[in-house]
Amino acid sequence: MKDFNFYSPTQVVFGKESENQVAQLIKRYGGTKVLIHYGGGSARRSGLLDKLTGVLKEAEIPFVELGGVVPNPLLSKVQEGITLCRQEGVDFILAVGGGSVIDSSKAIAYGIPYEGDVWDFWDGKAVPAKSTPIGAVLTIPAAGSEMSDSCVITKDEGLLKRGVNSDLCRCKFAIMNPERTFTLPPYQTAAGITDIMMHTMERYFCRHQDMNLTDNLAEALLRTVKDSAYVVMKEPENYRHRAQIMWAGSLSHNNLMECGMEKDFASHKLEHELSALFGVTHGAGLAAIWASWARYVMKDSLSRFVRFAVNVMGVTNDFTDPEGTALRGIEEMERFYRFLNMPTNIHELLGREITDEEIEEMVQKCSRNGKMTIGSLVKLNADDMRNIYQMAR
């Protein structure tokens, strides 16, 4: 078992009409002028933005707005937000949306007090020392950014997608109303479910295999999300199962599933290059890459893949053929992805063959030109990355 330090300070306000509490929460955490940061038009079309701005006006909390966050949020929007917040004297950021909006908000929060180029944090030239406080009104369960210490941003120039982890960026509060997820398109729901499960799987597939409590929590979360997925894909307004998925998204990435474990995140690193280069949805990219990663590393941790197959995917354990049991677990996961209409390879993801040149570009970016490995279950070098991309093509 690996020693751990668990820290999860975000206040969660969960349930129907929970967004009504946004003003009192902002005041509780010291906000006096707010940036409302959001993505496209859905937050406005749904009436959520009007409701939030109405609550803030009633509480006499001044605010400015900045929309336009895109999936795989861009550095250029972050820089725009930093400039706006400095000009307007913003001291609190309210993210309204999913992981892309929350990550963009976190990056703005890092940049407001920083005198240099905010990309320095993602380029490894500096470490965040301060952050403007953030709150989130979650509308897309997926990334878990509302309770995580993670922030992933894409630099427009060169399409470099990088992550920074720091407790400084953790949200002060997260407002979660499952009713706000009823109108999510099926594809976005499915991609979110994939991302939620992957955040737990990236910790579950681990060299440390003697923390049974965390393993049991992880397996229960994965089974619950899988079971609820079968319901919400057919009944999008099923509050009970939408709530299960929403809460699982937060627990999956607030480091609870990491206690005593060691996160791997190789599939995430490989996928970051896919979504940066091609602009694909993150969850869909994870589905396209995971099974190839799993088959590539499976023999190095066969007992873990057998346990996953049996305890999560419901495969009958053939004690005479552990490798066969493990492979059937991977196949069952692929079958689940197909139910969700998620891709299981890069061709399905892009709708075309990926070229050798594109694979090589991703390999070089992911490995920092061959200087860096990824993963912890199995440390993957540039050759390994290339092999997995080739398997997944």
C-alpha positions in Angstrom: 0.0 0.0 0.0 1.3 3.5 -0.9 1.2 6.2 1.8 -1.2 9.0 1.0 -2.3 12.4 2.0 -6.0 12.9 1.1 -7.2 16.5 0.8 -10.6 17.4 -0.6 -11.8 20.8 0.6 -14.6 21.6 -1.9 -18.0 22.3 -0.4 -20.6 20.3 -2.4 -24.2 21.6 -2.6 -26.1 18.8 -4.3 -29.7 18.6 -5.3 -32.7 20.3 -6.9 -32.6 24.1 -7.1 -29.1 24.1 -5.5 -28.1 26.9 -7.8 -30.3 29.3 -5.7 -27.5 29.2 -3.1 -24.8 30.7 -5.4 -24.8 34.2 -3.9 -24.5 33.2 -0.3 -21.7 30.8 -1.2 -19.8 33.5 -3.1 -20.1 35.8 -0.1 -19.0 33.0 2.3 -15.8 32.6 0.3 -15.0 36.3 0.1 -16.2 37.2 -3.4 -17.1 40.8 -4.0 -16.9 41.0 -7.8 -17.4 37.9 -10.0 -16.4 36.7 -13.4 -19.1 34.3 -14.7 -17.3 32.1 -17.1 -19.1 29.7 -19.5 -19.0 27.9 -22.8 -21.4 28.1 -25.7 -25.0 29.1 -25.8 -26.5 26.2 -23.9 -26.0 27.8 -20.5 -28.0 30.8 -21.8 -30.6 28.8 -23.8 -31.4 26.6 -20.8 -32.1 29.7 -18.6 -29.3 28.8 -16.2 -27.3 32.0 -16.8 -30.3 34.2 -16.4 -31.2 32.5 -13.2 -27.6 32.9 -11.8 -27.3 36.5 -12.8 -30.7 37.2 -11.3 -29.6 35.7 -8.0 -26.4 37.7 -8.0 -28.2 41.0 -8.8 -30.7 40.3 -6.0 -27.7 39.9 -3.6 -26.1 43.0 -5.0 -23.0 41.1 -6.2 -21.5 42.8 -9.3 -20.3 40.6 -12.1 -18.9 40.5 -15.6 -19.3 37.6 -18.1 -17.0 35.8 -20.4 -18.3 33.0 -22.6 -16.9 31.1 -25.5 -15.0 28.3 -23.8 -14.6 25.4 -26.2 -13.9 21.7 -25.5 -10.2 21.2 -24.9 -10.1 24.8 -23.6 -7.6 27.2 -25.2 -4.9 29.3 -23.8 -6.1 32.3 -25.8 -9.4 32.3 -24.0 -7.5 32.1 -20.7 -5.4 35.1 -21.5 -8.6 37.0 -22.5 -10.1 36.1 -19.1 -7.0 37.2 -17.2 -7.0 40.6 -18.9 -10.7 41.1 -18.3 -10.5 40.2 -14.6 -7.6 42.5 -14.0 -9.4 45.4 -15.7 -12.6 44.8 -13.8 -11.2 44.0 -10.4 -12.6 40.5 -10.3 -11.8 38.6 -7.1 -13.9 35.5 -7.6 -14.6 33.3 -10.6 -17.8 31.3 -11.1 -17.5 28.5 -13.6 -20.8 27.5 -15.2 -20.5 24.4 -17.3 -18.4 21.2 -17.4 -14.7 20.4 -17.2 -13.6 22.7 -20.0 -15.1 25.7 -18.4 -13.9 24.8 -14.9 -10.3 24.2 -16.2 -10.4 27.5 -18.1 -11.5 29.2 -14.9 -8.7 27.6 -13.0 -6.1 28.8 -15.5 -7.5 32.3 -15.3 -7.4 32.1 -11.5 -3.7 31.1 -11.7 -2.9 33.9 -14.1 -4.6 36.9 -12.4 -1.9 37.2 -9.6 1.0 36.0 -11.8 3.2 38.6 -13.4 4.6 36.3 -16.1 3.1 34.3 -19.0 0.5 31.9 -17.5 1.6 29.2 -19.8 4.8 29.0 -17.7 2.9 26.7 -15.4 2.1 24.2 -18.1 5.6 24.6 -19.7 7.3 23.7 -16.4 9.0 27.1 -16.0 7.1 28.0 -12.9 4.8 26.6 -10.1 1.6 28.3 -9.1 1.9 30.2 -5.8 -1.5 31.9 -5.7 -4.9 31.5 -7.2 -8.1 33.6 -7.3 -10.9 31.6 -5.6 -13.3 29.6 -7.8 -16.7 28.2 -7.5 -18.5 25.9 -10.0 -22.1 25.3 -11.1 -21.7 21.9 -12.8 -23.8 21.1 -15.9 -21.8 18.3 -17.4 -20.7 15.3 -15.3 -17.4 14.1 -16.8 -14.1 15.7 -16.0 -14.5 15.8 -12.2 -12.7 19.2 -12.3 -15.2 20.6 -9.8 -13.4 18.6 -7.0 -10.0 17.9 -8.5 -6.6 19.6 -8.3 -6.2 19.3 -12.0 -6.3 21.9 -14.8 -5.7 20.9 -18.5 -5.2 23.6 -21.1 -4.4 23.6 -24.8 -1.9 26.1 -26.3 -3.3 27.3 -29.6 0.1 27.6 -31.2 1.4 24.0 -31.8 -1.8 22.5 -30.2 0.1 21.5 -27.1 -2.3 20.0 -24.4 -0.8 20.0 -20.9 -2.0 19.6 -17.3 -1.0 21.2 -14.1 -1.9 19.9 -10.6 -2.1 22.1 -7.5 -4.4 22.2 -4.5 -4.5 26.0 -5.0 -7.0 25.6 -7.8 -9.5 23.5 -6.0 -13.0 24.9 -6.2 -14.3 26.5 -3.0 -17.7 25.1 -3.7 -19.5 23.0 -6.4 -23.2 23.3 -7.0 -24.7 20.2 -8.5 -28.3 19.9 -9.7 -28.8 16.7 -11.6 -31.8 18.2 -13.4 -29.4 20.5 -15.2 -28.1 17.4 -17.0 -31.4 16.2 -18.4 -31.0 18.0 -21.7 -27.4 16.8 -22.4 -27.1 15.3 -25.9 -26.7 11.5 -25.7 -23.2 11.7 -27.2 -22.1 14.1 -24.5 -23.7 12.0 -21.8 -21.8 9.0 -23.1 -18.5 10.7 -23.4 -18.9 12.0 -19.8 -19.6 8.5 -18.5 -16.5 7.2 -20.3 -14.4 10.0 -18.7 -15.8 9.4 -15.2 -15.1 5.7 -15.3 -11.6 6.2 -16.8 -10.6 8.5 -13.9 -11.2 5.6 -11.5 -9.7 3.0 -13.8 -6.5 5.1 -14.2 -6.1 4.7 -10.4 -7.4 1.1 -10.2 -4.9 -0.3 -12.6 -2.0 0.1 -10.2 1.1 -1.8 -9.0 -0.1 -1.4 -5.4 -2.7 -4.1 -4.9 -3.1 -4.4 -1.1 -5.5 -1.5 -0.4 -8.7 -3.5 -0.6 -11.0 -0.8 0.7 -10.1 1.6 -2.1 -10.4 -1.2 -4.6 -13.9 -2.1 -3.4 -14.9 1.6 -3.6 -13.5 1.8 -7.1 -15.3 -1.3 -8.2 -18.6 -0.1 -6.7 -18.3 3.2 -8.4 -17.6 1.6 -11.8 -20.5 -0.8 -11.5 -22.8 2.0 -10.4 -21.9 4.3 -13.3 -22.2 1.4 -15.8 -25.6 0.4 -14.4 -26.9 4.0 -14.4 -25.6 4.5 -18.0 -27.9 1.8 -19.3 -30.9 3.7 -17.7 -30.1 7.3 -18.6 -29.2 6.6 -22.2 -32.9 5.5 -22.6 -34.4 7.7 -19.9 -32.5 11.0 -20.0 -34.7 12.6 -17.3 -34.3 9.9 -14.7 -33.2 12.0 -11.7 -32.0 9.1 -9.6 -29.6 7.7 -12.2 -28.5 11.2 -13.4 -27.6 11.9 -9.7 -25.6 8.7 -9.4 -23.5 9.6 -12.4 -23.1 13.2 -11.3 -21.8 12.3 -7.9 -19.6 9.6 -9.2 -17.9 12.1 -11.5 -16.8 14.1 -8.5 -15.7 11.1 -6.4 -13.9 9.6 -9.3 -11.4 12.5 -9.6 -11.1 14.1 -6.1 -8.3 11.6 -5.3 -10.5 9.4 -3.1 -10.0 6.5 -5.5 -6.2 7.1 -5.2 -5.8 6.6 -1.5 -3.2 3.9 -1.1 -2.8 3.6 -4.8 -0.6 5.1 -7.5 -2.3 6.7 -10.5 -1.3 5.6 -14.0 -3.0 8.1 -16.4 -1.1 6.7 -19.5 -4.4 6.5 -21.4 -5.1 10.1 -20.5 -1.7 11.3 -21.7 -2.1 9.4 -25.0 -5.6 10.8 -25.5 -4.5 14.3 -24.8 -2.5 14.3 -28.0 -5.5 12.9 -29.9 -7.9 15.6 -28.7 -5.3 18.4 -29.1 -4.4 17.4 -32.7 -7.9 16.5 -33.9 -10.2 18.4 -31.6 -12.2 15.3 -30.7 -14.2 14.9 -27.5 -12.0 13.8 -24.6 -14.2 10.9 -23.4 -14.5 9.5 -26.9 -10.8 9.7 -27.4 -10.3 7.7 -24.1 -12.6 5.0 -25.4 -10.7 4.8 -28.6 -7.4 4.3 -26.9 -8.1 2.4 -23.7 -8.5 -1.2 -25.0 -5.2 -1.0 -26.9 -3.4 0.2 -23.8 -5.0 -2.5 -21.8 -4.0 -5.3 -24.1 -0.5 -3.9 -24.4 0.2 -3.8 -20.6 -2.2 -6.6 -19.4 0.4 -9.3 -18.9 2.4 -7.1 -16.6 -0.5 -7.0 -14.1 -2.6 -10.0 -15.0 -4.3 -10.5 -11.6 -5.5 -6.9 -11.7 -7.1 -7.3 -15.1 -8.7 -10.5 -14.0 -10.2 -8.8 -10.9 -11.5 -6.0 -13.1 -13.1 -8.5 -15.5 -14.8 -10.4 -12.7 -15.8 -7.7 -10.2 -16.6 -4.8 -12.6 -17.5 -6.4 -16.0 -19.2 -9.5 -14.6 -17.0 -12.0 -16.4 -17.0 -15.6 -15.1 -13.5 -16.4 -13.8 -11.9 -19.2 -15.7 -9.2 -20.1 -13.1 -7.4 -22.3 -15.7 -7.0 -19.4 -18.1 -6.5 -16.1 -16.3 -5.3 -14.4 -19.5 -8.5 -15.4 -21.3 -10.6 -14.0 -18.4 -8.7 -10.8 -18.5 -9.2 -10.4 -22.3 -12.9 -11.1 -21.9 -13.0 -8.2 -19.4 -11.5 -5.9 -22.0 -13.9 -7.2 -24.6 -16.8 -6.5 -22.3 -15.6 -3.0 -21.8 -15.5 -2.5 -25.6 -19.0 -3.9 -25.8 -20.1 -1.3 -23.2 -18.5 1.5 -25.2 -20.4 0.3 -28.3 -23.6 0.5 -26.3 -22.7 4.1 -25.6 -21.9 4.7 -29.2 -18.4 5.5 -28.2 -15.5 4.5 -30.6 -13.2 1.6 -29.8 -10.4 2.6 -32.1 -9.0 5.7 -33.8 -10.5 5.0 -37.1 -14.0 5.0 -35.5 -13.1 8.2 -33.6 -11.9 10.2 -36.7 -13.9 8.5 -39.4 -10.7 7.9 -41.4 -7.4 6.2 -41.2 -4.8 8.0 -39.1 -1.4 8.4 -40.9 2.0 7.3 -39.7 3.0 11.0 -39.7 0.2 11.9 -37.4 1.0 9.1 -35.0 4.6 10.2 -35.0 3.7 13.8 -34.2 1.6 12.5 -31.2 4.4 10.3 -30.0 6.9 13.1 -30.1 4.6 15.5 -28.2 3.5 12.9 -25.6 7.1 11.8 -25.0 8.6 15.3 -25.1 10.7 14.2 -28.1 11.6 10.9 -26.5 12.7 12.4 -23.2 9.8 11.4 -21.0 7.9 8.2 -20.1 4.2 8.0 -19.1 2.3 5.7 -16.8 3.1 3.9 -13.6 1.6 0.4 -13.9 4.0 0.0 -16.9 6.3 2.9 -17.7 5.8 3.6 -21.4 8.6 5.1 -23.6 8.2 6.6 -27.1 8.4 3.2 -28.7 5.6 1.9 -26.4 3.5 4.9 -27.2 4.0 4.3 -30.9 3.0 0.7 -30.6 -0.2 1.5 -28.7 -1.2 4.2 -31.2 -0.6 1.6 -34.0 -2.7 -1.0 -32.2 -5.5 1.5 -31.8 -5.5 2.9 -35.3 
